[in-house]
Amino acid sequence: FLLVDVIRDRRQMGPTTEALVKEQWLPMFKNIAAFFGFKVGYSPLNISFLLAILVSFGVWFLIWRTKWGYEMRAVGHNTQAAVYAGISPKKNIILAMVISGALAGMLGVNEVLGVHHKILVNFPAGYGFTGIAVALMGRNHPIGIFLASLLFGMLYQGGSEVTFDMPNITRYMFVAVQGVIILFSGALENLFRPQIEYFFVNIMRRKIAT
């Protein structure tokens, strides 16, 4: 309603806002490099990449180094055991959803302030499903998710440039590559995880025995 009626740019046919002024845009890395005397070619990369690195570290610290993170992991692994230990599942579920919503909203910051410089209809369409695939490949670990997002980002951006230069190669080929990566990453875990766990369990038993 707000985009279609209240904040819509009346000069445009479709529902969109007026373009933001340049002072509101996210700084581009090429401009930052130029400020320090380095000459960099054109790149869509902006400061949100650095923000993503900081957020990944912050989430890792929250989950693995704080009491809240311990409680959230306990609720995720075994709700009944968490209740028995005095941990409130409802509180931690709400907390996790609030944090997840805030992190998902940061995607809009990059798209609005760093890419389009205005609000469009359905600009983040499909990103939610891509995020699920990235989380699956990253094993729900902040560091793994960051690395998986780099891979998917390179496939997405590189695929767009390749299809522009080579029309015979369609974008759907890169979508298929992403699907194959997800399939094999999930299948390989189920195939080799029991053997790997058995290997490390034997190592721990030998250390305890000695």
C-alpha positions as CSV (number, residue, x, y, z in Angstrom):
1,F,0.0,0.0,0.0
2,L,2.8,2.5,0.9
3,L,4.7,1.8,-2.2
4,V,1.7,1.7,-4.5
5,D,0.0,4.8,-3.2
6,V,1.8,6.8,-0.5
7,I,5.5,7.0,-1.4
8,R,5.2,6.1,-5.1
9,D,7.0,8.2,-7.6
10,R,4.1,9.6,-9.7
11,R,6.4,10.2,-12.7
12,Q,7.0,6.4,-13.1
13,M,4.5,3.9,-14.6
14,G,5.3,1.2,-12.2
15,P,5.2,1.3,-8.4
16,T,8.5,2.6,-7.3
17,T,9.9,5.4,-5.1
18,E,11.9,8.3,-6.2
19,A,15.7,7.7,-6.5
20,L,17.7,8.4,-3.4
21,V,20.3,11.2,-3.5
22,K,23.9,10.1,-3.9
23,E,24.7,11.0,-0.3
24,Q,22.4,8.2,0.8
25,W,24.0,5.5,-1.3
26,L,26.3,2.9,0.2
27,P,30.0,3.7,-0.5
28,M,31.4,1.7,-3.4
29,F,34.7,-0.1,-2.8
30,K,36.2,1.5,-6.0
31,N,35.6,4.9,-4.4
32,I,37.1,3.8,-1.1
33,A,40.1,2.4,-2.9
34,A,40.4,5.7,-4.9
35,F,40.3,7.7,-1.7
36,F,43.4,5.8,-0.5
37,G,45.2,6.1,-3.8
38,F,44.4,2.7,-5.4
39,K,42.9,2.5,-8.8
40,V,40.2,-0.2,-9.2
41,G,38.1,-1.0,-12.2
42,Y,34.3,-1.0,-12.1
43,S,32.7,-3.4,-9.6
44,P,29.3,-3.5,-8.0
45,L,30.9,-4.3,-4.7
46,N,30.0,-1.9,-1.9
47,I,30.6,-1.6,1.8
48,S,27.8,-4.0,2.6
49,F,30.3,-6.8,1.9
50,L,32.4,-5.6,4.8
51,L,29.2,-5.3,6.9
52,A,28.3,-8.9,6.0
53,I,31.7,-10.1,7.3
54,L,31.2,-8.2,10.6
55,V,27.7,-9.6,10.9
56,S,28.9,-13.2,10.3
57,F,31.5,-12.8,13.0
58,G,28.9,-11.3,15.4
59,V,26.4,-14.1,14.8
60,W,29.2,-16.7,15.4
61,F,30.2,-14.9,18.6
62,L,26.5,-14.8,19.7
63,I,25.8,-18.4,19.1
64,W,29.1,-20.0,20.3
65,R,30.4,-17.6,22.9
66,T,27.4,-16.3,24.8
67,K,24.8,-17.6,27.2
68,W,22.0,-16.7,24.8
69,G,23.7,-18.7,22.0
70,Y,24.1,-21.7,24.3
71,E,20.4,-21.6,25.1
72,M,19.3,-21.2,21.5
73,R,21.5,-24.2,20.5
74,A,20.1,-26.2,23.4
75,V,16.5,-25.5,22.3
76,G,17.4,-26.3,18.7
77,H,19.0,-29.7,19.6
78,N,16.5,-30.9,22.1
79,T,13.6,-28.9,23.4
80,Q,12.6,-31.2,26.2
81,A,16.1,-31.3,27.5
82,A,16.3,-27.5,27.4
83,V,13.1,-27.3,29.4
84,Y,14.4,-29.7,31.9
85,A,17.5,-27.5,32.3
86,G,15.4,-24.4,33.0
87,I,15.7,-22.9,29.5
88,S,12.6,-21.2,28.0
89,P,12.0,-22.4,24.4
90,K,9.4,-19.7,23.7
91,K,11.8,-16.9,24.7
92,N,14.7,-18.3,22.6
93,I,12.5,-19.0,19.6
94,I,11.2,-15.4,19.6
95,L,14.8,-14.1,20.1
96,A,16.1,-16.2,17.2
97,M,13.2,-15.0,15.0
98,V,13.8,-11.4,15.8
99,I,17.5,-11.7,15.1
100,S,16.8,-13.6,11.9
101,G,14.3,-11.0,10.7
102,A,16.8,-8.2,11.4
103,L,19.5,-10.0,9.4
104,A,17.1,-10.7,6.5
105,G,16.2,-7.0,6.5
106,M,19.9,-6.1,5.9
107,L,19.5,-7.6,2.4
108,G,17.1,-4.8,1.7
109,V,19.7,-2.3,2.9
110,N,22.1,-3.5,0.2
111,E,19.5,-3.7,-2.5
112,V,17.9,-0.3,-1.8
113,L,21.0,1.8,-0.8
114,G,23.6,-0.1,-2.8
115,V,22.1,-1.5,-6.0
116,H,18.8,0.1,-7.1
117,H,18.9,3.3,-5.0
118,K,15.2,3.1,-4.7
119,I,12.4,0.7,-3.5
120,L,11.0,-1.5,-6.2
121,V,8.1,-4.0,-6.1
122,N,9.4,-7.6,-5.3
123,F,13.0,-6.5,-5.5
124,P,14.1,-9.4,-3.2
125,A,12.1,-12.0,-5.0
126,G,13.7,-15.5,-4.8
127,Y,16.4,-14.4,-2.3
128,G,14.6,-16.2,0.5
129,F,14.9,-19.6,-1.2
130,T,18.5,-18.8,-2.1
131,G,19.2,-18.1,1.5
132,I,17.8,-21.5,2.5
133,A,20.1,-23.2,0.0
134,V,23.1,-21.2,1.3
135,A,22.2,-22.1,4.9
136,L,21.9,-25.8,3.9
137,M,25.2,-25.8,2.2
138,G,26.9,-23.9,5.0
139,R,25.5,-26.4,7.6
140,N,23.8,-23.6,9.5
141,H,27.2,-22.3,10.7
142,P,27.9,-18.6,10.3
143,I,31.3,-19.2,8.7
144,G,30.1,-21.9,6.4
145,I,27.1,-19.7,5.4
146,F,29.5,-16.9,4.6
147,L,31.6,-19.1,2.4
148,A,28.6,-20.7,0.7
149,S,27.1,-17.2,0.0
150,L,30.4,-16.2,-1.7
151,L,30.1,-19.3,-4.0
152,F,26.5,-18.6,-4.8
153,G,27.2,-14.9,-5.3
154,M,30.0,-15.7,-7.8
155,L,27.7,-18.1,-9.6
156,Y,24.9,-15.6,-9.8
157,Q,27.0,-12.6,-10.9
158,G,29.3,-14.6,-13.1
159,G,26.3,-16.3,-14.7
160,S,24.7,-13.0,-15.5
161,E,27.9,-11.7,-17.2
162,V,28.5,-15.0,-19.1
163,T,24.9,-15.1,-20.4
164,F,25.3,-11.5,-21.6
165,D,28.4,-12.3,-23.5
166,M,27.4,-15.8,-24.7
167,P,23.6,-15.9,-25.4
168,N,23.9,-19.7,-26.0
169,I,24.5,-20.2,-22.3
170,T,21.3,-19.5,-20.4
171,R,20.9,-18.4,-16.8
172,Y,19.1,-21.7,-16.1
173,M,22.4,-23.6,-16.6
174,F,23.8,-21.8,-13.6
175,V,20.6,-22.5,-11.6
176,A,21.1,-26.1,-12.4
177,V,24.8,-25.9,-11.2
178,Q,23.5,-24.5,-7.9
179,G,21.1,-27.3,-7.6
180,V,23.7,-29.9,-8.2
181,I,26.0,-28.3,-5.6
182,I,23.2,-28.4,-3.0
183,L,22.3,-32.0,-3.9
184,F,25.9,-33.3,-3.6
185,S,26.6,-31.3,-0.5
186,G,23.6,-32.9,1.3
187,A,24.2,-36.3,-0.2
188,L,27.9,-36.4,0.7
189,E,27.1,-35.5,4.3
190,N,24.8,-38.5,4.6
191,L,27.3,-40.8,2.9
192,F,30.5,-39.9,4.8
193,R,29.3,-38.4,8.1
194,P,28.9,-41.8,9.9
195,Q,32.5,-42.8,8.9
196,I,33.9,-39.5,10.0
197,E,32.1,-39.5,13.3
198,Y,33.3,-43.1,13.9
199,F,36.9,-42.0,13.2
200,F,36.8,-39.1,15.6
201,V,35.0,-41.1,18.3
202,N,37.8,-43.7,18.1
203,I,40.4,-41.0,18.5
204,M,38.7,-39.6,21.6
205,R,38.4,-43.1,23.1
206,R,42.1,-43.7,22.6
207,K,43.0,-40.4,24.2
208,I,40.7,-41.2,27.2
209,A,42.2,-44.7,27.4
210,T,45.8,-43.4,27.5
